[in-house]
C-alpha cells in the first residue's frame, strides 16, 4: 500500500512588525524551536480551538455552591424570572 504524505504549504508574511517578530523569536528560543516551528505551533493551537470538556468531567464541580439549595425550587424560580 502506498503511503501518501500531506503537502506542506509555504506562508510568507509581508510587513511583519519588528516588535512582534522580536517577541516571537524570543518565544521560539525559550521553547527550543525555530521561528517557523513556533509560528506553526501557535497557529495550530488557535485553529484547533479550545478542547471540549465532557459533561462527565464536570461531576462534582461547584457542589459546595449548591449544598444548601433545592434544585427543583431553584429551577422554578429561574423559570419564573423569564417572564
DRENKEVEX-302111 format. One record per residue (C-alpha): x, y, z. Coordinates in steps of 0.5 Angstrom, whole numbers, plus 500, padded with zeros to 3 digits. Example, Ala and Ser with C-alpha at 12.3 -4.5 7.8 and 13.67 -1.06 7.14 Angstrom:
% residues 2
525491516;527498514;
END
This chain:
% residues 83
500500500;503507498;504512504;501519502;504525505;501531506;503537502;507543506;505550505;509556505;507562508;510569507;508575511;510582509;511588513;511584519;512589525;519588528;517588536;512582535;518579531;523580537;518577542;516571537;524570536;525570544;519566545;522561540;528561543;525559550;521553547;527551543;524552537;526555530;521561529;518557523;516552528;514557534;509560529;506553526;505551534;502558536;497558529;496550530;493552537;489558535;486554529;485548534;481552539;480550546;479543548;472541549;470539556;466533557;460533562;462527565;469531567;464536571;462531576;462535583;465541581;462547584;458542589;460547595;456552592;449548591;450545598;444548601;440550595;434546593;435544586;427544584;426550587;432554584;430552577;422554578;425561581;429562575;424560570;419565574;424570572;424569565;417573564;
END
